[in-house]
Amino acid sequence: AQKVTQAQTEISVVEKEDVTLDCVYETRDTTYYLFWYKQPPSGELVFLIRRNSFDEQNEISGRYSWNFQKSTSSFNFTITASQVVDSAVYFCALGSGGSNYKLTFGKGTLLTVNP
Amino acid sequence: DAGVTQSPTHLIKTRGQHVTLRCSPISGHKSVSWYQQVLGQGPQFIFQYYEKEERGRGNFPDRFSARQFPNYSSELNVNALLLGDSALYLCASSLSTANYGYTFGSGTRLTVV
């Protein structure tokens, strides 16, 4: 069975601080995909990144960066110099090669960036 | 290009009633999936349809059903509504499988009273 754990329920930071959102996953598949989505108050899930299990290179996109470590089954997300507009709920999700029709989501982390 | 569109945006129903939620995928996307998101939780998979056939079903009772039409739009039906069915219902479309990533709609907020 697949499982995604986001241990941080809520995080509150002051603008311009760096913040890291943790994600730990469980799967028995050797081929799988990891995702991060952002959910603003409007409710729509906004796709941020997709990584496959064979690519452990870290990725940076502007103020966002992701650290994928298979050895610890983690896929952490860092926002550098946070802004108020980053306030949202962030979800980590797992798509497994064995059941490629669905994503398994974590419970999400509510990030609040205060001015 | 239009994104994934869902209707209605909000809905209030009484226990025992039936509800139909609708979703139009992004043009060219042949796969539609439905997720239920209860307040404070992550989305839970309900169904995926690809080329009008059911590809997968989550752990939901038979009161939940869905279908996909020739134009790839989809309906989610829920019968005999319970208070616990109150949630945000998200539709997502993708080119094929979930592993390529979904584009989600803004959802339908269902309240059962």
Interface residues (C-beta under 8 A of the other chain):
Chain A: V4 Y33 F35 Y37 S42 G43 E44 L45 V46 F47 R50 N52 F91 A93 G95 G97 S99 N100 Y101 K102 L103 T104 F105 G106 K107 G108
Chain B: S33 G40 Q41 G42 P43 Q44 F45 Q48 Y50 R55 G56 G58 L88 L90 A92 T97 A98 N99 Y100 G101 Y102 T103 F104 G105 S106 G107 R109
